[in-house]
Amino acid sequence: MSETAASETELSFEAGAPTELFDVIVIGAGSGNSIPSPELAGLKIAIVDDGRWFGGTCLNAGCIPTKMFIHPARLVSHLRDAAHLGVTGTASADWAAVRARVFGRIDSISQAGEQYRASGEPNVSLVRERVRFVDESTLVTASGRRLRGRALVIGAGSRPRELRVLPFGPRVISSDDALRLETLPERITIIGGGVVASEFASLYHGFGAKVTQLVRSTVLSSLDADIRATFVAQAGAQWDIREHHDVVDATIPDDATSPIRLVCNTGDVLETDLVLVASGRVPNSDRLGTEVAGFDQELNGRLVVDAHQRVLRAGQALPNVFAMGDIANPHQLKHVANHEARVVAENLRRTLVATSDNEELVSNTLSPVPLAVFSTPEIASFGATLTEARDAGIDAVEVRQDYGGTAWGWALEDQHHFAKLVVDRVQGQILGAHIIGPDAAILLQPLVQAAAFNMPVQGLARGQYWPHPAATEIIENLLLNAKEECNA
Amino acid sequence: MSETAASETELSFEAGAPTELFDVIVIGAGSGNSIPSPELAGLKIAIVDDGRWFGGTCLNAGCIPTKMFIHPARLVSHLRDAAHLGVTGTASADWAAVRARVFGRIDSISQAGEQYRASGEPNVSLVRERVRFVDESTLVTASGRRLRGRALVIGAGSRPRELRVLPFGPRVISSDDALRLETLPERITIIGGGVVASEFASLYHGFGAKVTQLVRSTVLSSLDADIRATFVAQAGAQWDIREHHDVVDATIPDDATSPIRLVCNTGDVLETDLVLVASGRVPNSDRLGTEVAGFDQELNGRLVVDAHQRVLRAGQALPNVFAMGDIANPHQLKHVANHEARVVAENLRRTLVATSDNEELVSNTLSPVPLAVFSTPEIASFGATLTEARDAGIDAVEVRQDYGGTAWGWALEDQHHFAKLVVDRVQGQILGAHIIGPDAAILLQPLVQAAAFNMPVQGLARGQYWPHPAATEIIENLLLNAKEECNA
């Protein structure tokens, strides 16, 4: 499948505009920015991104800066809730100082990344413009440049969904602006019940804002019911969570000293100083005009890909058009986008570089997909709930281990948090794991590892040591409980 | 091998004293207290313990209560060190309140455990006396009772080592008393550089005491050199650590208002209010008089056992004498003692209960053995250092991942902490792992799991997802670094 790489000087003219030719055009400089690997050094690659910042959502407004804010917020939150542990005191996190520290670091990384992409490697060029599809291999930029790629990688991500009743503006912001506020508002209302909304609610609460979270349906509705109930109880003791509340009318004065007024379907009327709309994200396929190229997409605009990350058109995979990340999967998780980028990069190599025709494309088969919510309480989860597993016809069983049933839980004086495991009763395979409590995101990993490598629960706890009395004993006991429920 | 269980009424008289017969006598109610399993319900079992508290060191003075103190101490410590994160405030942990909370819980558990052992199961009785061996199957108690067992389990643990120059007393305490102090001393000097000494130094420092740690050789001398150096630097910024300092003379006034005066080999003279001697632990074999029974032991008094946990005499395993825990292994770790107790219980079943003669004894082959030091900074480790692996003739390589090289490390603004992995370069087997930093004890587990189940580093990081940006990305990157260094 190897062909000669497009040379620097190879240009064609179409309809009066010179078409710049590339071997690979990558749209989106988030995880897509990792595509130009050493193995592809012989290819002429364009990275296209018109983002407000270079490097994608995760780096600039998502996973990374939120956690940098959440850590100081937690130090404050932990102290607020420590009297029963014998600890007293007061602490506060300085919003402006944290913001300066976080973006002093993040923006430098983003800028250095942009500079490197612009001039760091001879085979890579950067197109810092919005693009739209002309056909499956051709893009036109906002300034009228035409770019054609032997292969395209669509990794343009997603953007915060705007609500009709609450259009974005100076006082109705999205997560893109949520960390860059000059000052922390006294009162903030967060619209949404997903991971992003819940993390920001916890974050603002930690910094001392009065938070109200309005959720049209239920908080974290895709997660296990017990996890959700515990989250609502624990988080609800910190900030005001209102499920089944939909904003039906909003009055948003330009004058920032006048309160915003929100009217809910329930009749509730709220006054607030700032609104964060975190009510889902929209794949950016519409901004790229992918419909012109005829790519298959879900109703919400997500591109449909095959196991090799190739985009489908009329149900058939296009050989040289790949997609990855939020625009191509439902997870909206950076670790998933990164993995897909590795699959795409390898398949680009096999398609454009490999000298043998015998190299099959690699498939993306990695599972399970864990997610973490870095709120307080923290949540981590992967796979099926018991209900989902049984609905799928599996003879599944669920076991639970409370933090409070372990020595570490005693140290925490924990009364609320737990881990659950869903297993195939016959085989002992781990089908799902659901944890709420301190360190959930890291406690999940031995279970991810076991599930990914098909290690059944039988023998798993007793086949390794678990240092006493670390928090991992929660997982050890969970696995022992599971083994008890499994046959053979 | 099954025989009829000794009946309640079966007594024999020797040398005038009635000998009480048991199927199993367990000496030590720490991990040994778990020996009476449902599988052994048909056996007449005596649990013997003369400990100050019922349930062993871990529950009453060790692993569990220390962590219950360390958690509030850390909340305070974290806040002291949070200005660079944008968090300011003050906090303090109330020693008396924490002590009351911890021992209110622990002592109840201990007392309930004792009551259950005394009267909770018809086949188990409790002997709350000191015992000494008469012969390999016979014990005499302090009050003159003679106990004989068809099988014996020696799990009598270890005790703090006393120093000649600093005999234990009201102002020179061991770890047994270190958490039960009425009030926290203003100044405390800790003698020792091991895990116990280092955890207590961190704990007292967190509560606000002025801590000096005197170490005859080096702190945590069995650990990786980089880990040790980082610990000394990080801990040394919190409290006064003096390595290569041996106390050669001590003046200890009875009057608690007069300072204790310690003179070191270096010429240093210290004044302090309390001394904690945490300078190693001594197996309790001497208190049992095991030499009368002729059991093989190490120079330090540790009993020698075979792979089935059977005690050796003149190099030969005794068929019905088992040992476990600190008296029989060098680790002094609760999770090891618990595992050995499970091996012993199963071998008792096979020896005394099983109806088939064909059941071979089970062996204790579980590895690797992880340890954790719950100080701040926290340490977790298992297996070989690079030096140890190379000294063993293995083509080993070491890789390192700094916390600061991951997004979670950015959130922590971490500049000091890291994980190291020692791997067999040819096979990719994990030979050792060494972590210093927040959450080290739980971050270690995926590596323990991989090592225990012989999963090589090749494919390990990329064969599973690691939720971004959790701290586990430190381990993911460590494994990727390792894979780069391995052949094939």
Boltz contact constraints between the chains, C-beta under 6 A:
constraints:
  - contact:
      token1: [A, 63]
      token2: [B, 468]
      max_distance: 6.0
  - contact:
      token1: [A, 63]
      token2: [B, 469]
      max_distance: 6.0
  - contact:
      token1: [A, 64]
      token2: [B, 407]
      max_distance: 6.0
  - contact:
      token1: [A, 64]
      token2: [B, 469]
      max_distance: 6.0
  - contact:
      token1: [A, 67]
      token2: [B, 411]
      max_distance: 6.0
  - contact:
      token1: [A, 67]
      token2: [B, 469]
      max_distance: 6.0
  - contact:
      token1: [A, 68]
      token2: [B, 410]
      max_distance: 6.0
  - contact:
      token1: [A, 68]
      token2: [B, 411]
      max_distance: 6.0
  - contact:
      token1: [A, 71]
      token2: [B, 411]
      max_distance: 6.0
  - contact:
      token1: [A, 72]
      token2: [B, 85]
      max_distance: 6.0
  - contact:
      token1: [A, 72]
      token2: [B, 86]
      max_distance: 6.0
  - contact:
      token1: [A, 72]
      token2: [B, 87]
      max_distance: 6.0
  - contact:
      token1: [A, 75]
      token2: [B, 78]
      max_distance: 6.0
  - contact:
      token1: [A, 75]
      token2: [B, 82]
      max_distance: 6.0
  - contact:
      token1: [A, 75]
      token2: [B, 87]
      max_distance: 6.0
  - contact:
      token1: [A, 78]
      token2: [B, 75]
      max_distance: 6.0
  - contact:
      token1: [A, 79]
      token2: [B, 91]
      max_distance: 6.0
  - contact:
      token1: [A, 82]
      token2: [B, 75]
      max_distance: 6.0
  - contact:
      token1: [A, 85]
      token2: [B, 72]
      max_distance: 6.0
  - contact:
      token1: [A, 86]
      token2: [B, 72]
      max_distance: 6.0
  - contact:
      token1: [A, 86]
      token2: [B, 93]
      max_distance: 6.0
  - contact:
      token1: [A, 86]
      token2: [B, 94]
      max_distance: 6.0
  - contact:
      token1: [A, 86]
      token2: [B, 97]
      max_distance: 6.0
  - contact:
      token1: [A, 86]
      token2: [B, 98]
      max_distance: 6.0
  - contact:
      token1: [A, 87]
      token2: [B, 72]
      max_distance: 6.0
  - contact:
      token1: [A, 87]
      token2: [B, 75]
      max_distance: 6.0
  - contact:
      token1: [A, 87]
      token2: [B, 91]
      max_distance: 6.0
  - contact:
      token1: [A, 87]
      token2: [B, 93]
      max_distance: 6.0
  - contact:
      token1: [A, 89]
      token2: [B, 89]
      max_distance: 6.0
  - contact:
      token1: [A, 89]
      token2: [B, 90]
      max_distance: 6.0
  - contact:
      token1: [A, 89]
      token2: [B, 91]
      max_distance: 6.0
  - contact:
      token1: [A, 90]
      token2: [B, 89]
      max_distance: 6.0
  - contact:
      token1: [A, 91]
      token2: [B, 79]
      max_distance: 6.0
  - contact:
      token1: [A, 91]
      token2: [B, 87]
      max_distance: 6.0
  - contact:
      token1: [A, 91]
      token2: [B, 89]
      max_distance: 6.0
  - contact:
      token1: [A, 93]
      token2: [B, 86]
      max_distance: 6.0
  - contact:
      token1: [A, 93]
      token2: [B, 87]
      max_distance: 6.0
  - contact:
      token1: [A, 94]
      token2: [B, 86]
      max_distance: 6.0
  - contact:
      token1: [A, 97]
      token2: [B, 86]
      max_distance: 6.0
  - contact:
      token1: [A, 98]
      token2: [B, 86]
      max_distance: 6.0
  - contact:
      token1: [A, 334]
      token2: [B, 468]
      max_distance: 6.0
  - contact:
      token1: [A, 335]
      token2: [B, 465]
      max_distance: 6.0
  - contact:
      token1: [A, 335]
      token2: [B, 468]
      max_distance: 6.0
  - contact:
      token1: [A, 369]
      token2: [B, 465]
      max_distance: 6.0
  - contact:
      token1: [A, 370]
      token2: [B, 465]
      max_distance: 6.0
  - contact:
      token1: [A, 370]
      token2: [B, 467]
      max_distance: 6.0
  - contact:
      token1: [A, 372]
      token2: [B, 467]
      max_distance: 6.0
  - contact:
      token1: [A, 372]
      token2: [B, 470]
      max_distance: 6.0
  - contact:
      token1: [A, 407]
      token2: [B, 64]
      max_distance: 6.0
  - contact:
      token1: [A, 410]
      token2: [B, 68]
      max_distance: 6.0
  - contact:
      token1: [A, 411]
      token2: [B, 67]
      max_distance: 6.0
  - contact:
      token1: [A, 411]
      token2: [B, 68]
      max_distance: 6.0
  - contact:
      token1: [A, 411]
      token2: [B, 71]
      max_distance: 6.0
  - contact:
      token1: [A, 441]
      token2: [B, 467]
      max_distance: 6.0
  - contact:
      token1: [A, 441]
      token2: [B, 470]
      max_distance: 6.0
  - contact:
      token1: [A, 442]
      token2: [B, 442]
      max_distance: 6.0
  - contact:
      token1: [A, 442]
      token2: [B, 470]
      max_distance: 6.0
  - contact:
      token1: [A, 442]
      token2: [B, 471]
      max_distance: 6.0
  - contact:
      token1: [A, 442]
      token2: [B, 472]
      max_distance: 6.0
  - contact:
      token1: [A, 445]
      token2: [B, 446]
      max_distance: 6.0
  - contact:
      token1: [A, 445]
      token2: [B, 472]
      max_distance: 6.0
  - contact:
      token1: [A, 446]
      token2: [B, 445]
      max_distance: 6.0
  - contact:
      token1: [A, 446]
      token2: [B, 446]
      max_distance: 6.0
  - contact:
      token1: [A, 446]
      token2: [B, 449]
      max_distance: 6.0
  - contact:
      token1: [A, 448]
      token2: [B, 464]
      max_distance: 6.0
  - contact:
      token1: [A, 449]
      token2: [B, 446]
      max_distance: 6.0
  - contact:
      token1: [A, 449]
      token2: [B, 449]
      max_distance: 6.0
  - contact:
      token1: [A, 449]
      token2: [B, 464]
      max_distance: 6.0
  - contact:
      token1: [A, 452]
      token2: [B, 463]
      max_distance: 6.0
  - contact:
      token1: [A, 452]
      token2: [B, 464]
      max_distance: 6.0
  - contact:
      token1: [A, 463]
      token2: [B, 452]
      max_distance: 6.0
  - contact:
      token1: [A, 464]
      token2: [B, 448]
      max_distance: 6.0
  - contact:
      token1: [A, 464]
      token2: [B, 449]
      max_distance: 6.0
  - contact:
      token1: [A, 464]
      token2: [B, 452]
      max_distance: 6.0
  - contact:
      token1: [A, 465]
      token2: [B, 335]
      max_distance: 6.0
  - contact:
      token1: [A, 465]
      token2: [B, 369]
      max_distance: 6.0
  - contact:
      token1: [A, 465]
      token2: [B, 370]
      max_distance: 6.0
  - contact:
      token1: [A, 467]
      token2: [B, 370]
      max_distance: 6.0
  - contact:
      token1: [A, 467]
      token2: [B, 372]
      max_distance: 6.0
  - contact:
      token1: [A, 467]
      token2: [B, 441]
      max_distance: 6.0
  - contact:
      token1: [A, 468]
      token2: [B, 63]
      max_distance: 6.0
  - contact:
      token1: [A, 468]
      token2: [B, 334]
      max_distance: 6.0
  - contact:
      token1: [A, 468]
      token2: [B, 335]
      max_distance: 6.0
  - contact:
      token1: [A, 469]
      token2: [B, 63]
      max_distance: 6.0
  - contact:
      token1: [A, 469]
      token2: [B, 64]
      max_distance: 6.0
  - contact:
      token1: [A, 469]
      token2: [B, 67]
      max_distance: 6.0
  - contact:
      token1: [A, 470]
      token2: [B, 372]
      max_distance: 6.0
  - contact:
      token1: [A, 470]
      token2: [B, 441]
      max_distance: 6.0
  - contact:
      token1: [A, 470]
      token2: [B, 442]
      max_distance: 6.0
  - contact:
      token1: [A, 471]
      token2: [B, 442]
      max_distance: 6.0
  - contact:
      token1: [A, 472]
      token2: [B, 442]
      max_distance: 6.0
  - contact:
      token1: [A, 472]
      token2: [B, 445]
      max_distance: 6.0
